[in-house]
Amino acid sequence: MTKFQIFLLIMICSELVASSSQMLLKKSATLHYSSWIREYLNKWVITGYFMLFVSMLLTIRGYAYADSYMNVPVCETLGYIFVMIFGRIFFGEKITRNKIIGMIFILAGILVFYT
């Protein structure tokens, strides 16, 4: 595996973890709690923030394999795509025409950057 392929693999994993953590935090926001402390200290929130921390560690590890600092923000845009897909799967959110157009622009930007 090349250094760039390792970088992409780490960054994709990082974005998948971050997007999953956002789904857990959204799940927590839809629930009602008996007190404000339980609203912020429950299994969904704690796990979600732990996953964000893991995602940050993966991203930092990915920096070691990045050829350029410009690769990192380009790869992080994949998170928008993952969140849209996960929102559809877990919350039944509609994927509208505008969302698809936005995702096409994101993918086109990634392709333009890497070609």
Secondary structure as UniProt FT lines:
FT   HELIX           3..30
FT   HELIX           36..40
FT   HELIX           43..63
FT   TURN            64..65
FT   TURN            69..70
FT   HELIX           71..76
FT   HELIX           78..91
FT   HELIX           97..114
//
